[in-house]
Amino acid sequence: EGNGTYRFDAGDLGCADGLAGEFRRRIAAIPVGDVLVVTAGDPAAKEDLPPLARMMGHEVRATETSDDGRLVLTVERRR
């Protein structure tokens, strides 16, 4: 998007379906210091993605729930 913020709509992809791998790929593709905003419909993503991001050394800036109940996760790439 040009301002250092990238968006990844995971749809209904869950960690069992490869969400974790896709998250890893997407965050690795943006510059350090930029932000990836992930939107995910899988309820388990709320439990799975923030710890994964932290384990990978990134900063979870926000974990929100959109009006339609989907997870909106804002992660800053740190390494």
Secondary structure by P-SEA (a helix, b strand, c coil): ccccbbbbccccccccccaaaaaaaaaaaccccbbbbbbbcccccccccaaaaaaaccccccccccccbbbbbbbbbcc
